[in-house]
Amino acid sequence: MHINDLIDILVEISIKKEGVLKKLLHLTIAQETLSKDGDIEKVKDTIEQKKKTIHQIHQMDIDFLSSYSKLKNELKVESLAQIHTKKYPALKELKRSIEDITGFIKKIEEIDQRNTIQMKTDFEKLKKEMKDLNTKQQGSKIASIYAKKYAQIQKNFPPKK
């Protein structure tokens, strides 16, 4: 395969990946909003959509790495930085696209970290609420048992007149 063809394939994959990463960014932002609103079912649906999107990205990465390896072998280089853009002008677009991809990934990671913290906080809050509810239920149960026993003891004494 010709070097320019390989570069064109890499540019095409990178541009597609940018589009899919934009979708992933929007899903991640939506997850953050839904999580804050406490809409667990929609958060779950959003996470499922994110999984499918991540799978698409993974497949693109496999295709990219395959072509990238071929390009490096053809040019006998270790990285893109060693290839001169004067000789292969399409590399400018590829490098720009890779920078954009890196920017999207950083934004997504930042929001995902906030989402993780929010979910952990919500989970701890839920655990505390459940523990408090359990404690209240045990307290009510004890009070109920005590009231029944006390009522039986009072039956043994004659009523006051």
C-alpha positions as CSV (number, residue, x, y, z in Angstrom):
1,M,0.0,0.0,0.0
2,H,1.3,3.5,-0.8
3,I,2.4,5.8,2.0
4,N,-0.1,8.6,1.1
5,D,-2.9,6.0,1.1
6,L,-1.9,4.9,4.6
7,I,-1.8,8.5,5.8
8,D,-5.3,9.1,4.3
9,I,-6.6,6.0,6.1
10,L,-5.2,7.3,9.4
11,V,-6.7,10.7,8.8
12,E,-10.1,9.2,8.0
13,I,-10.1,7.0,11.1
14,S,-9.0,9.9,13.3
15,I,-11.8,12.2,12.0
16,K,-14.3,9.4,12.6
17,K,-12.9,8.9,16.0
18,E,-13.3,12.6,16.8
19,G,-17.0,12.3,15.9
20,V,-17.5,9.3,18.1
21,L,-15.6,11.0,21.0
22,K,-17.9,14.0,20.7
23,K,-20.8,11.6,21.1
24,L,-19.1,10.1,24.1
25,L,-18.4,13.5,25.6
26,H,-22.1,14.4,25.3
27,L,-23.1,11.1,26.9
28,T,-20.7,11.7,29.7
29,I,-22.1,15.2,30.3
30,A,-25.6,13.8,30.2
31,Q,-24.6,11.1,32.8
32,E,-23.3,13.9,35.1
33,T,-26.6,15.8,34.8
34,L,-28.8,12.7,35.3
35,S,-26.7,11.6,38.2
36,K,-27.1,14.9,39.9
37,D,-30.9,14.7,39.3
38,G,-30.9,11.2,40.8
39,D,-32.4,9.6,37.7
40,I,-30.8,6.2,38.2
41,E,-32.6,4.4,35.3
42,K,-31.5,7.1,32.8
43,V,-28.0,7.0,34.2
44,K,-28.0,3.2,33.6
45,D,-29.2,3.7,30.0
46,T,-26.6,6.4,29.4
47,I,-23.8,4.1,30.8
48,E,-25.0,1.3,28.4
49,Q,-24.8,3.8,25.5
50,K,-21.3,4.8,26.6
51,K,-20.2,1.1,26.6
52,K,-21.4,0.7,23.0
53,T,-19.6,3.9,22.0
54,I,-16.4,2.9,23.7
55,H,-16.6,-0.4,21.8
56,Q,-16.8,1.6,18.6
57,I,-13.7,3.6,19.6
58,H,-11.8,0.4,20.5
59,Q,-12.5,-1.0,17.1
60,M,-11.3,2.3,15.5
61,D,-8.1,2.1,17.6
62,I,-7.4,-1.4,16.4
63,D,-7.8,-0.3,12.7
64,F,-5.7,2.8,13.4
65,L,-2.9,0.9,15.0
66,S,-2.8,-1.6,12.2
67,S,-2.4,1.1,9.5
68,Y,0.0,3.1,11.8
69,S,2.3,0.1,12.1
70,K,2.3,-0.3,8.4
71,L,3.2,3.3,7.9
72,K,6.0,3.2,10.4
73,N,7.4,0.1,8.8
74,E,7.2,1.6,5.3
75,L,9.0,4.8,6.4
76,K,11.3,3.0,8.9
77,V,10.4,5.3,11.8
78,E,9.4,4.9,15.4
79,S,6.8,7.7,15.6
80,L,4.9,10.4,13.6
81,A,7.3,13.0,15.0
82,Q,10.1,11.6,12.8
83,I,8.1,12.1,9.6
84,H,8.5,15.4,7.8
85,T,5.2,17.1,7.0
86,K,6.8,18.9,4.0
87,K,7.2,15.5,2.3
88,Y,3.7,14.3,3.4
89,P,1.5,17.4,3.9
90,A,-1.5,15.2,5.0
91,L,0.3,14.5,8.2
92,K,-0.5,18.0,9.4
93,E,-4.2,17.1,9.4
94,L,-3.5,13.8,11.1
95,K,-1.4,15.5,13.9
96,R,-4.1,18.1,14.4
97,S,-6.8,15.4,14.6
98,I,-4.7,13.5,17.1
99,E,-4.4,16.6,19.3
100,D,-8.1,17.1,19.1
101,I,-8.7,13.5,20.1
102,T,-6.4,13.9,23.1
103,G,-8.3,17.0,24.1
104,F,-11.6,15.2,24.0
105,I,-10.2,12.3,26.0
106,K,-9.0,14.7,28.7
107,K,-12.4,16.4,28.9
108,I,-14.2,13.0,29.1
109,E,-11.8,11.7,31.8
110,E,-12.3,14.9,33.9
111,I,-16.1,14.6,33.8
112,D,-15.9,10.8,34.4
113,Q,-13.8,11.4,37.5
114,R,-16.5,13.9,38.8
115,N,-19.2,11.3,37.9
116,T,-17.4,8.6,39.8
117,I,-17.0,10.9,42.9
118,Q,-20.7,11.8,42.6
119,M,-21.8,8.2,42.4
120,K,-19.6,7.2,45.3
121,T,-21.1,10.1,47.4
122,D,-24.6,9.1,46.4
123,F,-23.9,5.4,47.3
124,E,-22.5,6.3,50.7
125,K,-25.5,8.5,51.3
126,L,-27.8,5.7,50.4
127,K,-25.9,3.3,52.6
128,K,-26.3,5.7,55.6
129,E,-30.0,6.2,54.8
130,M,-30.5,2.4,54.7
131,K,-28.6,2.0,58.0
132,D,-30.6,4.7,59.7
133,L,-33.8,3.1,58.4
134,N,-32.7,-0.3,59.6
135,T,-31.9,1.2,63.0
136,K,-35.3,2.9,63.2
137,Q,-37.0,-0.4,62.2
138,Q,-35.1,-2.3,64.9
139,G,-36.0,0.4,67.5
140,S,-39.7,0.2,66.5
141,K,-39.5,-3.6,66.7
142,I,-38.0,-3.5,70.2
143,A,-40.6,-0.9,71.3
144,S,-43.4,-3.1,69.9
145,I,-42.1,-6.2,71.8
146,Y,-41.7,-4.2,75.0
147,A,-45.2,-2.7,74.6
148,K,-46.7,-6.2,74.2
149,K,-44.9,-7.6,77.2
150,Y,-45.8,-4.6,79.3
151,A,-49.5,-4.9,78.3
152,Q,-49.5,-8.6,79.4
153,I,-47.9,-7.6,82.7
154,Q,-50.6,-4.9,83.3
155,K,-53.4,-7.5,82.7
156,N,-52.2,-9.3,85.8
157,F,-52.8,-6.3,88.0
158,P,-56.3,-5.2,88.8
159,P,-57.4,-1.9,87.4
160,K,-57.1,1.2,89.7
161,K,-60.4,2.6,91.0
